[in-house]
Amino acid sequence: MVGGGVIQQLLRRKLHSQSVATPVLSWLSSKKANEDAGSAGLRAFALMGAGITGLLSFSTVASADEAEHGLECPNYPWPHEGILSSYDHASIRRGHQVYQQVCASCHSMSLISYRDLVGVAYTEEEAKAMAAEIEVVDGPNDEGEMFTRPGKLSDRLPEPYSNESAARFANGGAYPPDLSLVTKARHNGQNYVFALLTGYRDPPAGISIREGLHYNPYFPGGAIAMPKMLNDEAVEYEDGTPATEAQMGKDVVSFLSWAAEPEMEERKLMGFKWIFLLSLALLQAAYYRRLKWSVLKSRKLVLDVVN
């Protein structure tokens, strides 16, 4: 009896302790779950904040880069960009006409001679006639004096200003660059020049352009001293091609691309010839290896050992 009473008391105490511990454990577990949910929410909020901050910083950097370097210009399918493609010589001739009538009043091309145009855009007689239209200061003569003479094929294209100071004075302090190598001197040259020539816009709201400058998003800073020069029917092409703004931009860029790299067609042709010769050398090497060297490489030596 005494043993049974002791056992009953022990069981009663154990059940009472379990009944008391159950609410405490449930409270602790619910508290831990709430803390986990709260920490997860904080982590999600922190990640969201970091993402928004990164997006804003990226957009700020992109806007600053656009303002500093200009809007990224699109890529256009130039016909001479292919591996075996050549220049459009009719377009080069029209582009030279655009340069003469629109660009040459401010921009020079000091690395191009009239003889460079022979066989590319003009015949020799046409190039001589164009060169004879200019007056070139030459000398000294036998008396030690300078004199003027008609131009000839070896003369460079005339420069619009005698020096940089005169060029800046005539253009409000801006110095028009030489266009001989402009498509090589600018990043993404051909696309940049075309986008610049055809990309004049009205400034957006909130952007003010000071007097004497013009808004062009493709120019670094967005403000350029050169006004819009290409307008529809600004020139009259000799071959009757409609002189739209885009057509004139394409033609003058073709001319400037040729001026910057006149040896491109010869270089591509030479590369094709070298590929052909190296292909023949490869076939010869394969033939030699198959019929000559493979015999020596695969032979077996039999050694007869005499005891």
C-alpha positions as CSV (number, residue, x, y, z in Angstrom):
1,M,0.0,0.0,0.0
2,V,2.7,2.4,0.9
3,G,4.6,1.6,-2.3
4,G,1.4,2.1,-4.4
5,G,0.8,5.5,-2.8
6,V,4.4,6.7,-3.5
7,I,4.0,5.7,-7.1
8,Q,0.8,7.5,-7.5
9,Q,2.3,10.7,-6.0
10,L,5.2,10.5,-8.4
11,L,2.9,10.1,-11.4
12,R,0.8,13.0,-10.2
13,R,3.8,15.3,-9.9
14,K,5.1,14.3,-13.4
15,L,1.8,15.0,-15.0
16,H,1.6,18.3,-13.2
17,S,5.1,19.3,-14.4
18,Q,4.3,18.4,-18.0
19,S,1.0,20.4,-17.9
20,V,3.0,23.4,-16.6
21,A,5.9,23.0,-19.1
22,T,3.6,22.7,-22.2
23,P,2.4,26.3,-22.2
24,V,5.9,27.6,-21.5
25,L,7.3,25.6,-24.5
26,S,4.5,26.7,-26.8
27,W,5.1,30.3,-25.8
28,L,8.9,29.9,-26.4
29,S,8.3,28.3,-29.8
30,S,5.8,30.9,-30.9
31,K,8.2,33.7,-29.8
32,K,11.0,32.0,-31.8
33,A,8.8,31.8,-34.8
34,N,7.8,35.4,-34.5
35,E,11.5,36.4,-34.2
36,D,12.3,34.3,-37.3
37,A,9.5,35.9,-39.3
38,G,10.6,39.3,-38.2
39,S,14.3,38.7,-39.1
40,A,13.2,37.3,-42.5
41,G,11.1,40.4,-43.1
42,L,14.1,42.7,-42.2
43,R,16.4,40.7,-44.5
44,A,13.9,41.0,-47.4
45,F,13.5,44.8,-46.7
46,A,17.2,45.2,-46.6
47,L,17.7,43.4,-49.9
48,M,14.9,45.4,-51.5
49,G,16.6,48.6,-50.3
50,A,19.9,47.5,-51.6
51,G,18.4,46.7,-55.0
52,I,16.6,50.1,-55.2
53,T,19.9,51.8,-54.2
54,G,21.9,49.9,-56.9
55,L,19.3,50.7,-59.5
56,L,19.3,54.4,-58.7
57,S,23.1,54.5,-58.6
58,F,23.2,52.7,-62.0
59,S,20.8,55.1,-63.6
60,T,22.7,58.0,-62.1
61,V,26.0,56.7,-63.5
62,A,24.4,56.0,-66.9
63,S,23.0,59.5,-67.0
64,A,26.3,61.0,-66.0
65,D,28.1,58.9,-68.7
66,E,25.5,59.9,-71.3
67,A,26.0,63.6,-70.4
68,E,29.8,63.2,-70.5
69,H,30.3,61.0,-73.5
70,G,27.1,61.5,-75.4
71,L,24.2,59.2,-76.2
72,E,25.3,55.8,-77.5
73,C,24.7,55.8,-81.2
74,P,23.1,52.9,-83.1
75,N,24.9,50.6,-85.4
76,Y,24.1,51.0,-89.1
77,P,24.6,48.3,-91.8
78,W,27.4,50.0,-93.8
79,P,27.8,48.2,-97.2
80,H,31.6,48.1,-97.0
81,E,31.8,46.4,-93.6
82,G,31.8,42.9,-94.9
83,I,34.9,40.7,-95.2
84,L,35.0,40.9,-99.0
85,S,32.8,44.0,-99.4
86,S,34.2,47.1,-101.2
87,Y,33.3,50.8,-101.1
88,D,30.3,52.2,-102.8
89,H,32.2,54.4,-105.2
90,A,29.1,56.2,-106.4
91,S,28.3,57.1,-102.8
92,I,31.9,58.3,-102.3
93,R,31.5,60.6,-105.3
94,R,28.2,62.0,-103.9
95,G,29.9,62.3,-100.4
96,H,32.7,64.4,-101.9
97,Q,30.1,66.6,-103.4
98,V,28.4,67.0,-100.0
99,Y,31.8,67.8,-98.5
100,Q,32.6,70.4,-101.1
101,Q,29.3,72.2,-100.9
102,V,28.5,71.8,-97.2
103,C,31.5,70.9,-95.1
104,A,34.5,72.5,-96.8
105,S,33.6,76.0,-95.7
106,C,34.7,75.1,-92.1
107,H,36.4,71.7,-92.1
108,S,39.7,70.8,-93.8
109,M,41.0,67.5,-95.2
110,S,44.7,68.2,-95.2
111,L,45.8,64.6,-95.8
112,I,43.8,64.1,-99.1
113,S,45.2,65.1,-102.5
114,Y,43.3,65.4,-105.7
115,R,45.2,62.5,-107.2
116,D,43.8,60.3,-104.5
117,L,40.4,60.8,-106.0
118,V,41.5,59.4,-109.4
119,G,40.0,56.0,-110.1
120,V,37.9,56.2,-106.9
121,A,35.3,58.8,-107.6
122,Y,36.6,60.7,-110.6
123,T,38.5,60.3,-113.8
124,E,42.0,61.8,-114.1
125,E,40.6,64.6,-116.4
126,E,37.8,65.4,-113.9
127,A,40.3,65.6,-111.0
128,K,42.6,67.8,-113.0
129,A,39.7,70.2,-113.7
130,M,38.8,70.4,-110.1
131,A,42.4,71.0,-109.0
132,A,42.8,73.8,-111.6
133,E,39.9,75.7,-110.0
134,I,41.9,76.5,-106.9
135,E,44.8,78.9,-106.5
136,V,47.9,77.6,-104.7
137,V,50.6,79.7,-103.1
138,D,53.9,78.3,-104.3
139,G,57.5,79.4,-104.5
140,P,59.9,81.0,-104.0
141,N,60.6,81.7,-107.7
142,D,64.0,82.7,-109.2
143,E,63.5,86.2,-107.6
144,G,62.9,84.8,-104.2
145,E,59.2,85.7,-104.2
146,M,56.1,83.6,-103.6
147,F,53.6,83.3,-106.3
148,T,50.2,81.8,-107.0
149,R,49.5,79.1,-109.6
150,P,46.5,76.9,-110.6
151,G,46.2,73.7,-108.6
152,K,47.4,70.3,-109.9
153,L,46.8,66.7,-108.9
154,S,49.6,66.6,-106.3
155,D,48.1,69.4,-104.3
156,R,46.1,68.8,-101.2
157,L,42.5,69.8,-100.8
158,P,42.4,73.5,-99.8
159,E,42.0,74.5,-96.2
160,P,39.3,77.0,-95.3
161,Y,41.4,79.0,-92.8
162,S,45.0,80.0,-92.8
163,N,45.6,79.0,-89.2
164,E,43.9,77.9,-86.0
165,S,43.4,81.4,-84.6
166,A,41.5,82.4,-87.8
167,A,39.3,79.3,-87.6
168,R,38.4,79.9,-83.9
169,F,37.7,83.6,-84.6
170,A,35.3,82.7,-87.4
171,N,33.5,80.0,-85.4
172,G,32.9,81.8,-82.1
173,G,35.9,80.2,-80.3
174,A,35.2,76.6,-81.6
175,Y,37.9,74.9,-83.7
176,P,36.5,72.8,-86.6
177,P,38.5,69.5,-86.6
178,D,40.2,68.2,-89.7
179,L,38.1,65.4,-91.2
180,S,40.8,63.3,-92.9
181,L,40.8,60.7,-90.1
182,V,37.6,61.6,-88.2
183,T,36.0,58.1,-88.6
184,K,39.1,56.6,-87.1
185,A,39.6,59.2,-84.4
186,R,36.1,58.9,-82.9
187,H,34.8,55.9,-81.0
188,N,32.4,53.9,-83.3
189,G,33.5,56.4,-85.9
190,Q,31.1,55.9,-88.9
191,N,28.0,55.4,-86.7
192,Y,29.0,58.3,-84.5
193,V,29.5,60.8,-87.4
194,F,26.2,59.7,-89.1
195,A,24.3,60.0,-85.8
196,L,25.9,63.3,-85.1
197,L,25.0,64.8,-88.5
198,T,21.4,63.6,-88.4
199,G,20.8,63.8,-84.6
200,Y,19.9,67.4,-84.0
201,R,16.9,67.8,-81.7
202,D,15.1,70.4,-79.7
203,P,16.5,70.4,-76.1
204,P,14.2,68.5,-73.7
205,A,12.3,70.2,-70.9
206,G,14.6,71.4,-68.2
207,I,17.7,71.6,-70.3
208,S,18.9,75.1,-71.5
209,I,21.5,75.6,-74.2
210,R,23.4,78.9,-74.2
211,E,23.3,81.1,-77.2
212,G,25.6,80.0,-80.0
213,L,25.3,76.3,-79.2
214,H,22.9,73.6,-80.5
215,Y,21.5,70.6,-78.8
216,N,22.7,67.2,-80.1
217,P,22.4,64.2,-77.7
218,Y,25.2,62.3,-79.5
219,F,27.8,65.0,-78.9
220,P,29.6,64.9,-75.5
221,G,27.9,67.3,-73.2
222,G,24.9,67.6,-75.6
223,A,25.8,71.2,-76.7
224,I,27.7,71.6,-80.0
225,A,28.8,74.8,-81.8
226,M,28.2,73.4,-85.3
227,P,24.6,74.1,-86.4
228,K,22.5,71.5,-88.3
229,M,24.0,71.5,-91.8
230,L,22.2,68.6,-93.6
231,N,18.8,69.5,-94.8
232,D,16.7,67.9,-97.5
233,E,17.6,69.1,-101.0
234,A,20.6,71.1,-99.6
235,V,22.6,69.8,-102.6
236,E,21.7,68.6,-106.0
237,Y,23.3,65.3,-106.9
238,E,24.8,64.9,-110.4
239,D,23.3,61.5,-110.8
240,G,19.8,62.5,-109.8
241,T,19.7,60.7,-106.4
242,P,17.2,62.4,-104.0
243,A,19.3,64.5,-101.6
244,T,17.5,63.6,-98.3
245,E,19.1,64.3,-95.0
246,A,19.8,60.6,-94.4
247,Q,21.1,60.1,-98.0
248,M,23.6,63.0,-97.6
249,G,24.7,61.7,-94.2
250,K,25.3,58.2,-95.6
251,D,27.2,59.5,-98.6
252,V,29.5,61.9,-96.7
253,V,30.3,59.2,-94.1
254,S,31.2,56.8,-97.0
255,F,33.5,59.5,-98.3
256,L,35.1,60.1,-94.9
257,S,35.5,56.4,-94.3
258,W,37.3,56.0,-97.6
259,A,39.5,59.1,-96.8
260,A,40.5,57.5,-93.4
261,E,41.2,54.1,-94.9
262,P,41.8,54.3,-98.7
263,E,43.7,51.1,-98.7
264,M,40.9,49.0,-97.3
265,E,39.9,47.3,-100.6
266,E,43.5,46.4,-101.4
267,R,44.0,45.1,-97.9
268,K,41.0,42.9,-98.1
269,L,42.1,41.6,-101.6
270,M,45.6,40.8,-100.2
271,G,44.1,39.0,-97.3
272,F,42.0,36.9,-99.6
273,K,45.0,36.0,-101.6
274,W,47.0,35.0,-98.5
275,I,44.1,32.8,-97.3
276,F,44.1,31.1,-100.7
277,L,47.9,30.5,-100.6
278,L,47.8,29.3,-97.0
279,S,45.0,26.8,-98.0
280,L,47.2,25.4,-100.7
281,A,50.1,25.1,-98.3
282,L,47.8,23.3,-95.8
283,L,46.7,20.8,-98.5
284,Q,50.4,20.2,-99.4
285,A,51.3,19.6,-95.8
286,A,48.4,17.2,-95.4
287,Y,49.5,15.3,-98.5
288,Y,53.1,15.1,-97.3
289,R,52.1,13.8,-93.9
290,R,49.7,11.2,-95.4
291,L,51.9,9.8,-98.1
292,K,55.4,10.5,-96.9
293,W,55.7,10.9,-93.2
294,S,53.0,8.4,-92.2
295,V,55.1,5.6,-93.8
296,L,58.1,6.4,-91.6
297,K,55.9,7.0,-88.5
298,S,54.0,3.7,-88.7
299,R,56.9,1.3,-89.7
300,K,57.9,-1.5,-87.4
301,L,61.5,-2.7,-86.6
302,V,62.1,-6.4,-86.2
303,L,65.2,-7.3,-84.2
304,D,66.5,-10.7,-84.8
305,V,68.6,-11.6,-81.8
306,V,71.1,-14.4,-82.3
307,N,72.1,-16.2,-79.2
